[in-house]
Amino acid sequence: MTELKSGDEIILTTMEHHSNLVPWHLVAERTGAVLKHVRVTEAGEFDLEHFKSLLSDKTKLVSVVHVSNMLGTVVPATEVARLAHAQGAKVLLDACQSVPHLPIDVQALDCDWLVASGHKMCGPTGIGFLYGKLELLRSMPPFLGGGSMIQDVFLDHSTYADLPERFEAGTPAIAEAIALGAAIDYLNNIGMDRIHAYEQELTAYLFEQLNPIPELTLYGPQPKADGSGRAAIAAFTVQDLHPNDLATLLDQSGIAIRTGHHCTQPLHHELGISGSARASLYLYNTLEEIDIFVQELKSTIAFFRGLMD
Ligand SMILES: Cc1ncc(COP(=O)(O)O)c(C=O)c1O
């Protein structure tokens, strides 16, 4: 694998989580590589035409989110990989929000690397995984030195172990790895197809309930009638109401929503907002819980409106 050099280009998107922005800021500072960002369309979709216009023979890496943790957008990853590979670029997928919710086939996606984290898939914090194509991983030097990642160590140099030990310096997070294995078995036993289908049903219902609320601005693409085409989350703002105030009152009714910039500050800047509220559904949520959430959301909005009148 060749190292990045000054003038090489890395393509990201404007909807990346900070964890797929900041590392590339550090890389760009070190190597002189240039960062380009694919826009999001008005409808909240990945702008494929803009992506095509950014691709060139300078593009060395395309590193994009698979499913946006704010907009819920699903990036057409297979098409992105096909177009990037045609330019000789490598592709990294941030699959933190897709691996827990969709069946994922890395060979069909044809990504060069894929990353996901344990704590978003019923597993523990502090552990995740990197998938990479074998020949690429073999060609990569270790990024951390320490015990267990070596073949032989001399006083002045070392040789390195084969995969995966080469990238696993030091005493591993053993308890976390066992727990992540159990979480993966748990999800696989339920079946990723079933989880995905159930989440689509929840998504269709959630948007059916939220769309008619006039005070809400919803972000990201609308789901199709069967709930497909986006993730089972809804990020929104309510005019003149701070998301934290909404969340505090909903919390008192036993409803937990996430608020803030969701580690997507540049996306919030693009949308002209400083923060948003997000309802996030997973396999353990029910249609009845959506009813309760929507009812509480409406009465919370009415309560604040009453204070402002
Ligand atoms: C899309 C996406 N990428 C990356 C991350 C970062 O994962 P971690 O917190 O495990 O570093 C998150 C977490 O919120 C995410 O939603």
The ligand as a Gaussian input file, in Angstrom:
#p B3LYP/6-31G(d) Opt

LIG

0 1
 C      -21.774000       7.056000      12.311000
 C      -20.865000       6.945000      13.498000
 N      -19.563000       6.791000      13.302000
 C      -18.703000       6.691000      14.328000
 C      -19.127000       6.740000      15.628000
 C      -18.106000       6.659000      16.736000
 O      -18.155000       5.489000      17.420000
 P      -17.352000       5.368000      18.805000
 O      -18.108000       6.163000      19.790000
 O      -17.374000       3.905000      19.096000
 O      -15.988000       5.900000      18.544000
 C      -20.480000       6.919000      15.884000
 C      -20.943000       7.044000      17.288000
 O      -21.790000       7.803000      17.642000
 C      -21.376000       7.017000      14.787000
 O      -22.691000       7.185000      15.000000

